[in-house]
Amino acid sequence: MGYTHLTDISIPISPLAYIKSAGTWTPTFDSNIVYDTRTAAAASFKLFIPVPLLGSSTLTQGSKLVKIDYNYSITTAACTAFTVKLVKQKLNPTGGFTASLVPTTLDSNHDTAAKCYAADDHHLTCFVTTPVFPAANEVYHLCIEVTAAATSVYNNMGAIAYFTLRL
């Protein structure tokens, strides 16, 4: 029996699907664009972007995550800190949940915190260093941690996960 092996498959992740740790956020639909805006305030916040992948108990099938494109903008004033992490969480049926960081690299326009938190429109690409097929009980999140200045306005524009699909 054969299998399907497709490369460069993508799935969009709506900015309204993100989990936000702090701040006042306003879902917005303007000029046919959906985005989520954080009201300016000098404070830190975290974004947890769920990455929808197909997992399997057969570790050579499912969705092998290759990269994530994250689109955002910072207006009025630059932020003061910015980190990006890809987290793999295991959901064990008997408890004992665990999480680990997945090794990644960022594109050359975002390979320093200062480049990430500059006031600008951003298209950040997070590359998985060693892509693997996730197990059936593994969940991935792209975690963004930001410290905003008093007048920094932060806009989530959406993300796209790219993967290899094997079934």
C-alpha positions as CSV (number, residue, x, y, z in Angstrom):
1,M,0.0,0.0,0.0
2,G,1.4,3.4,-0.9
3,Y,1.2,6.7,1.0
4,T,0.7,10.4,0.2
5,H,3.8,12.5,0.7
6,L,3.2,16.2,0.0
7,T,5.7,19.0,0.7
8,D,5.1,22.8,1.2
9,I,1.6,22.4,2.6
10,S,0.3,25.3,4.6
11,I,-2.5,26.2,7.0
12,P,-3.4,29.7,8.1
13,I,-3.8,30.6,11.8
14,S,-6.2,33.4,12.5
15,P,-5.0,36.2,14.8
16,L,-8.2,35.7,16.7
17,A,-7.1,32.1,17.7
18,Y,-4.2,33.3,19.7
19,I,-4.1,33.1,23.5
20,K,-3.0,36.4,25.1
21,S,-1.6,36.7,28.6
22,A,-2.2,40.4,29.3
23,G,-3.4,43.7,28.0
24,T,-6.5,45.0,26.3
25,W,-7.0,43.5,22.9
26,T,-9.6,44.5,20.2
27,P,-10.5,42.2,17.4
28,T,-10.7,44.4,14.3
29,F,-12.0,44.1,10.8
30,D,-10.9,47.1,8.7
31,S,-10.6,47.4,4.9
32,N,-11.4,43.6,4.7
33,I,-8.4,42.7,6.9
34,V,-8.9,40.8,10.2
35,Y,-6.4,41.6,12.9
36,D,-6.2,41.9,16.7
37,T,-4.8,45.2,18.3
38,R,-3.3,45.6,21.7
39,T,-4.0,49.0,23.3
40,A,-0.8,50.9,24.0
41,A,0.6,50.3,27.5
42,A,4.1,49.9,29.1
43,A,3.8,46.3,30.0
44,S,4.9,42.8,29.1
45,F,2.6,40.2,27.5
46,K,2.8,36.8,26.0
47,L,1.1,35.4,22.9
48,F,0.5,31.6,22.5
49,I,-0.2,30.8,18.8
50,P,-1.6,27.2,18.5
51,V,-0.1,25.3,15.5
52,P,-2.6,22.9,14.2
53,L,-0.8,19.7,13.1
54,L,-1.8,16.1,12.4
55,G,-0.1,13.7,14.8
56,S,0.1,9.9,14.7
57,S,1.2,7.0,16.8
58,T,3.1,6.0,13.7
59,L,6.0,8.4,13.8
60,T,6.5,8.6,10.1
61,Q,3.2,10.0,9.2
62,G,1.2,13.2,10.0
63,S,2.3,16.8,9.6
64,K,6.0,17.5,9.9
65,L,6.3,21.2,10.8
66,V,9.0,23.0,8.8
67,K,8.4,26.7,9.5
68,I,5.9,29.3,10.7
69,D,5.4,32.7,9.2
70,Y,4.1,35.2,11.8
71,N,2.8,38.6,10.6
72,Y,2.5,41.5,13.0
73,S,3.0,45.3,13.2
74,I,4.3,47.6,15.9
75,T,3.3,51.2,15.5
76,T,3.8,54.6,17.3
77,A,6.9,53.4,19.2
78,A,9.1,50.4,19.2
79,C,8.8,47.8,22.0
80,T,11.7,47.1,24.3
81,A,12.0,43.3,24.3
82,F,10.9,40.4,22.1
83,T,11.5,36.7,22.2
84,V,10.2,33.8,20.1
85,K,10.0,30.2,21.2
86,L,8.5,27.1,19.7
87,V,7.1,24.8,22.4
88,K,6.1,21.2,22.2
89,Q,3.7,20.0,24.9
90,K,2.9,16.4,25.6
91,L,-0.7,15.7,26.7
92,N,-0.4,12.4,28.6
93,P,-3.7,10.6,29.3
94,T,-2.5,9.8,32.9
95,G,-1.2,13.2,33.8
96,G,2.4,14.2,34.1
97,F,2.2,16.8,31.3
98,T,5.6,18.0,30.0
99,A,6.8,20.7,27.6
100,S,10.1,21.3,25.8
101,L,11.5,23.9,23.5
102,V,12.0,23.0,19.9
103,P,15.2,24.3,18.4
104,T,14.5,27.0,15.8
105,T,16.2,29.8,13.9
106,L,14.7,33.1,12.7
107,D,15.0,34.7,9.3
108,S,17.8,37.3,8.9
109,N,15.4,40.3,9.2
110,H,14.4,39.0,12.7
111,D,17.5,37.3,14.1
112,T,18.0,39.8,16.9
113,A,15.5,41.1,19.5
114,A,16.0,44.7,18.2
115,K,14.9,43.7,14.7
116,C,11.8,42.0,16.1
117,Y,10.6,44.8,18.3
118,A,11.3,47.7,15.9
119,A,8.2,49.9,14.9
120,D,7.4,48.4,11.5
121,D,5.3,45.9,9.6
122,H,6.9,42.4,10.2
123,H,6.9,39.1,8.4
124,L,8.9,36.9,10.8
125,T,9.8,33.3,9.7
126,C,10.6,30.8,12.4
127,F,12.4,27.7,10.9
128,V,12.3,24.4,12.7
129,T,16.0,23.2,13.0
130,T,15.2,19.5,12.7
131,P,11.6,18.9,11.6
132,V,9.9,15.7,12.9
133,F,6.5,14.1,12.7
134,P,4.6,14.8,15.9
135,A,3.3,12.0,18.1
136,A,-0.5,11.7,18.5
137,N,-0.3,13.3,22.0
138,E,1.9,16.3,21.1
139,V,0.8,19.9,20.7
140,Y,2.8,22.8,19.3
141,H,2.6,26.5,20.2
142,L,4.6,29.5,18.9
143,C,5.2,31.6,22.0
144,I,5.9,35.3,21.6
145,E,7.0,37.4,24.6
146,V,7.0,41.2,24.2
147,T,7.7,44.1,26.5
148,A,5.9,47.2,25.1
149,A,6.8,50.8,25.6
150,A,4.1,53.2,26.9
151,T,2.9,54.1,23.4
152,S,3.6,50.8,21.5
153,V,0.6,49.6,19.6
154,Y,0.9,45.9,18.7
155,N,-1.2,44.3,15.9
156,N,-1.5,40.5,15.3
157,M,-2.1,40.0,11.6
158,G,-2.0,36.2,11.4
159,A,0.4,33.3,10.9
160,I,0.9,30.4,8.5
161,A,2.3,27.0,9.4
162,Y,4.2,25.1,6.7
163,F,4.6,21.4,6.9
164,T,5.2,18.2,5.0
165,L,2.1,15.9,5.0
166,R,2.5,12.2,4.9
167,L,-0.5,9.8,5.2
